Amino acid sequence: MTAKRLLTVLLLLVSLSIYADPPLSPVTTPNWGIKTNALYWATATPNLGVEIGIGKKSTLDISGGYNPFTFKDDKKWKHWLVQPEYRWWFCEKFNGHFVGVHAHYGEYNVGGLTMFSENMENNRYQGRLYGGGLSYGYQWILGDRWNLQAEIGVGYAYLDYDKFECGDCGKKLKEDNRHYFGVTKTAVSLIYIIK
């Protein structure tokens, strides 16, 4: 499936869901949440997200992360990523089970990392990725203003990259691309609710 077809399918699903859940009335104040993903922080990546109530059972979540760091021995995990997601809640927004459809776009410069593979340890990859997927999650109310959320998503990502010898100025070895199908989103997020 091409990226254009995937985006068309995602937009169609969102359009149908919005039709099924009419927008909030002007009298009702929509809920907002500001969040951060603890799992993303575990990769040394600062991240922030905002979730906006757009219907009685629907929200729009926009989350992103930015990692500008180069670690010792020229190990790199530099990247930025943004993931917008439309969510449909089974009971009420910001509480309980939800399903979502998400997209993602990012750019990366990674290499010298021993935890993934020998190839990743000995080379550096610089490029971009985009795609989308479906997700499932659950949100617990912790208090009047705090929630905890767990989420997992699966889908597709297209990676377009240049491969270099490891290091800052390594020789360019090739230009290539890869199609990835699998986990595209994981989160354990702490959320501050703005009513």
Disulfide bonds with the S-S distance in Angstrom:
none
